[in-house]
Amino acid sequence: MTSDEKLMLEFYRISQGDQTCEIDIRIAAKNIGLKETALKNIVKHLAQANFVVKVGETHVLLTKNGCRFVLEELSL
C-alpha cells in the first residue's frame, strides 16, 4: 500500500466516512508515521485529484470521490 493510500485510509478512519468532518492532517500523518514534507506533497496531490478539499493549512475534508476511492479501490 502506498503512502497516499495509507493516508486516504487514515482520513477515512478518522472521519468515519463523514464528508463534513474536518480532519487534522498532522494527526493522520502521525498515526501512519508520515513525515511533514511528504504529507504536504501528498495532500496537495490528493486535492488536485479531488479526493480531499483543503480547509486551511492543517485540515481537510474528504470528498465524495475520496470516500468512493477508499471504499472501492481499497476494498473496504
N, C-alpha and C positions, 0 to 999 in steps of 0.2 A: 504494500500500500504506500502510495507517495505521501509526501508531507502535505500536499494540497488536499488529498483525500482524507488524511487523518484530521486535518484542521476542519474540513467541512463536517466530518462525522462528529467532532467535538462541539462545533457550533450547534449542530442538530441536537446533540445530547443535552447541552446546557439549556437550549431554548425549548426542548421537548417538542420541537416541530411548530412552535408558536411563532408566526411571522411578525407579531407585534412585540416580541421580547427583544430588548436591546441586549446584545452580547458583548461583554468586555473582552476584547481580543487578547489582552495581556494574560488574563486568567486562562483562556483557552490554550494559548501558546505554552504557558507554564505547565498545564495539565499533560501536554503531549511532548514536552521537552524541546520546544522550538525556540530558536534564538530570535531576538527582536528584529534584526536586519532581514532575516528570511521571512519573518512574519509580515513585515510591511510590504515586501515584494509580493508575497502570496495573496494578501488581502487586496492589493492593487489589481492583480490579475483576476481574482475571483469577482471583483466589482466590474471589471471590464467584460467578463463573461456573463454578467447578470445573475450571479449566484448569491451575491450579497449586496447590500446598499450600505455605504459608509455613513455613520452618524457621528460626526466629529472625528477626532483623531484616534479615539480608543474604543469605539463601539461600532457594531454593525448590526444589521437586520438581515435575516435570511429572506430570500425572495421565494416566490412560488417555484421558480426554476431550480433554486438551490435545494429546496425541500425535495423536489422531484428527483434531482440528481442523487441525493443521499438514499432515497427510498428505492429507486430503480437501479442505479449503477452500482451502489454499494450493497445491494441485496438485503435491505432491512425489512 
